[in-house]
């Protein structure tokens, strides 16, 4: 059961991030020039990675594990595993070609994380609506 929760969390994480678009607004006391300068510095990065621990809570199961996420331009490699590697799952790919590998369960492919969620779990994520609005 933990493997299913782990795989679902991995796909949902990426599907949620995929819905973010480039629309933005500076609200409150934000400084537009500082934001533009920061955005230019960040845009120059061609990759990043995250290593850490995650907690997963589901109605019938919960646990903790490790997260590794490597992002290089349009390619991603996301790995989640429980204690001592139990229930490992790996999601790799780029737009148009996504692969999920779940320990002792197999390898699955689709065109997007959302398609993989629907194909493997029968769940279609709701449409993504970013929390900010475009301004001119």
C-alpha positions as CSV (number, residue, x, y, z in Angstrom):
1,X,0.0,0.0,0.0
2,X,2.8,2.4,0.9
3,X,4.2,1.9,-2.6
4,X,0.9,3.1,-4.2
5,X,0.9,6.1,-1.9
6,X,4.5,6.9,-2.8
7,X,3.9,6.5,-6.5
8,X,0.8,8.6,-6.4
9,X,2.5,11.3,-4.4
10,X,5.4,11.4,-6.9
11,X,3.1,11.8,-9.9
12,X,0.8,14.3,-8.1
13,X,3.8,16.4,-7.1
14,X,5.0,16.7,-10.6
15,X,1.5,17.2,-12.1
16,X,0.9,20.0,-9.7
17,X,4.1,21.7,-10.6
18,X,3.4,21.3,-14.3
19,X,0.4,23.5,-14.1
20,X,2.3,26.6,-13.1
21,X,2.5,29.1,-15.9
22,X,4.5,32.3,-16.4
23,X,1.7,34.6,-15.3
24,X,2.7,36.8,-12.4
25,X,2.0,39.9,-10.4
26,X,3.8,41.8,-7.7
27,X,1.4,42.6,-4.9
28,X,1.7,44.5,-1.6
29,X,5.0,46.1,-1.0
30,X,6.9,44.1,-3.6
31,X,9.5,45.9,-5.6
32,X,9.0,45.2,-9.3
33,X,12.6,46.1,-10.3
34,X,14.0,43.7,-7.6
35,X,11.7,41.0,-8.8
36,X,12.7,41.4,-12.4
37,X,16.4,41.3,-11.5
38,X,15.9,38.2,-9.4
39,X,13.9,36.6,-12.2
40,X,16.7,37.3,-14.7
41,X,19.2,35.6,-12.4
42,X,17.0,32.6,-11.9
43,X,16.2,32.3,-15.6
44,X,19.9,32.0,-16.3
45,X,20.0,28.7,-14.3
46,X,19.8,25.6,-16.5
47,X,19.2,23.2,-13.6
48,X,18.8,22.6,-9.9
49,X,18.3,19.7,-7.5
50,X,16.6,19.0,-4.2
51,X,17.6,16.4,-1.6
52,X,15.5,15.9,1.5
53,X,13.0,14.0,3.6
54,X,9.2,14.0,2.9
55,X,6.2,13.0,5.0
56,X,3.3,11.3,3.3
57,X,-0.1,11.0,5.0
58,X,-3.1,9.1,3.4
59,X,-6.4,8.0,4.8
60,X,-5.2,4.4,5.3
61,X,-1.4,4.7,5.3
62,X,1.3,7.2,6.1
63,X,5.1,7.3,6.4
64,X,8.2,9.2,5.6
65,X,10.9,8.9,3.0
66,X,13.5,10.6,1.0
67,X,13.1,12.9,-2.0
68,X,15.7,13.6,-4.8
69,X,14.6,15.9,-7.6
70,X,17.0,16.8,-10.4
71,X,15.8,19.4,-13.0
72,X,17.9,20.1,-16.1
73,X,16.2,22.5,-18.5
74,X,13.2,20.4,-19.7
75,X,14.4,17.0,-18.2
76,X,13.5,15.9,-14.7
77,X,14.5,12.9,-12.5
78,X,12.4,12.6,-9.3
79,X,13.0,9.7,-6.9
80,X,11.0,8.9,-3.7
81,X,11.7,6.1,-1.4
82,X,10.6,5.0,2.1
83,X,12.9,4.0,4.9
84,X,15.8,1.8,3.7
85,X,14.7,2.2,0.1
86,X,11.3,0.5,0.7
87,X,8.7,1.4,-1.9
88,X,11.1,3.2,-4.2
89,X,9.6,5.1,-7.2
90,X,11.3,7.1,-9.9
91,X,9.7,9.5,-12.3
92,X,11.8,10.7,-15.3
93,X,11.3,12.3,-18.6
94,X,10.4,15.5,-20.4
95,X,7.2,16.8,-22.0
96,X,5.9,14.2,-24.3
97,X,7.7,11.3,-22.7
98,X,7.4,10.5,-19.0
99,X,8.3,7.2,-17.3
100,X,7.4,5.9,-13.9
101,X,9.4,3.0,-12.4
102,X,8.0,1.5,-9.1
103,X,10.0,-1.1,-7.3
104,X,8.7,-4.6,-7.8
105,X,5.8,-3.3,-9.8
106,X,7.2,-2.3,-13.2
107,X,7.7,0.5,-15.6
108,X,4.9,2.7,-17.0
109,X,5.1,5.4,-19.7
110,X,2.9,8.2,-20.8
111,X,3.1,11.7,-22.5
112,X,2.6,13.6,-19.3
113,X,2.5,13.2,-15.5
114,X,-1.2,13.9,-15.6
115,X,-1.8,11.1,-18.2
116,X,0.3,8.7,-16.1
117,X,-1.9,9.5,-13.1
118,X,-5.1,8.8,-15.0
119,X,-3.7,5.7,-16.7
120,X,-2.2,4.1,-13.6
121,X,-4.6,5.3,-10.8
122,X,-7.7,6.2,-12.7
123,X,-7.5,9.7,-11.3
124,X,-7.6,12.8,-13.4
125,X,-6.1,15.8,-11.7
126,X,-8.3,18.9,-11.7
127,X,-7.4,21.7,-14.1
128,X,-4.6,23.8,-12.9
129,X,-5.3,27.4,-12.0
130,X,-2.3,29.4,-10.8
131,X,-2.9,31.6,-7.7
132,X,-1.6,34.7,-9.4
133,X,-2.9,36.8,-12.2
134,X,-1.2,38.5,-15.1
135,X,-0.7,42.3,-15.0
136,X,0.5,44.6,-17.7
